[in-house]
Amino acid sequence: MVKCHQYWPSSPGEVMELPSSQLSVELLSEAPHERLSRLQIRKMKVKRFHAFPKKTVPLFFQKICDTQVTDTSGESPSPPLVVTHLHYQDWPDYGVPRSPQDLLALYKVVREYLVRGTIFFKLI
């Protein structure tokens, strides 16, 4: 049973095309967080195949990079967007985690990224 399809490549350097969204995703790097091993940190480059009017931009793309979809001319695509993907892998199928400790640690990690200015927070 598939719960969620993987929307990023499996190995660094690979590119996954998502034709229905007119996007390509390249995995730049992947590693577990140094203090929270159940948190996988990925850097990905997301880009459009070609420009398209803002009103037709997939909701996923609007949520992660609303500043990138202002080109409505249809002539040239926006530059690629590098995304930091924080993937917490220990959430149970049903219910909530047994202890809040990991979630508090995850919150601290996200705050560290925000304070350093290395990510702009977009929750999807």
N, C-alpha and C positions, 0 to 999 in steps of 0.2 A: 504494500500500500504506500503510495507516494503522498507525503504530507505537504511537501513544498518542493517545487523544482529548484534545482541549483541554478542561479542566474549569474554565476561567475565561472571562469575557467578553473580547471583543477590544478594546473601547474603554472608557476611564474613564466612569463613569456608567451603563453598561449592567449589566443584571442577567441572570444565567443561572440557570434553574431546573433542578435535578437531581431529578426526581420519584422515581426509584428509591431515592435516598438521603434524600428528604424535606428537601432543603437548597436554599437559594438562595445564589448567590455574586454580590456586586456588586464590580466593579473600581473602586477608589477612585483609584488612581494607578499609573503605570507609567513607569519610566525606566531607562536603562542606568546601571550603577555608574560613578562619576566616575573611578575608576582601573582598573577591569577591565571593559572594554567588552563582553565576552562574557557578562557577568552582568547579567541583567535583574532589577530589584527592583520588586515589585508590592505594593501594599497592597490587601487585599480584605476585605470584610465578609461573613462567613458566618453564616447563620441558618437555623433550622429552620422549616418551614412551620407545624408545631404540635408540641406536646409528645408524646412517646411514651416508653414504659417503657425504662429503661436497657438491659435485655437485648435490645431490638430496635434499638438505636442502631447505625447503620452503623459498621463498623470504621474507615473513614476519619475519621469525625467523632470517634470515641473517641480516636484517635491524636493528632489536633490539639488537642483541647480536652476532655480527660477531666474537668476541673472543671466543665464546662458541662452534663453529662448526669446530674446527680444528681436532677433532678426526675422522680420516678416516678409522680406523681399523674395525669398525662395531661391536666391542666387548662390549663396555660399554658406556652408555650415559654420557653426560656431567652433571655436578652438576646443580641443579635448579638455575634459575636466578630470583632475586627479581626486579620487574619493578615498577617504580613510574609512574602512568598513570594520566596525567592532562587532564581532559575532560571539555572543555568549551561548555556549553549547550545552549547558547543564540544566535547562528549564525542563521540568517533567511534562509528559504528554497531557496529563490532566492535573489540575490543581496548581499549586505554587511550590517553590522550593521549600525544603524542610527548615532551613535556617536562613535568616536574613543576612548573614555574614557575607556571603558571596555577592549579593545584590548591593550591599553597602560598599564592598570593594569595587564592584563595577561602577557604581556612582562616582567613587573617588577617581577611578581611572578616567572616566569621561570628563570630570572636572579638571583633571590635570591637562588633558588635551585642550580643553577650552581656555584655561589660564595661559598655556604656552602659545595659544593662537595658532596651533597646528591644524585645527579643524574648526569648521563652522557647523554648529549643531543643527542637523536636520533629522528628525526622528521619523522613520517610516517603517 
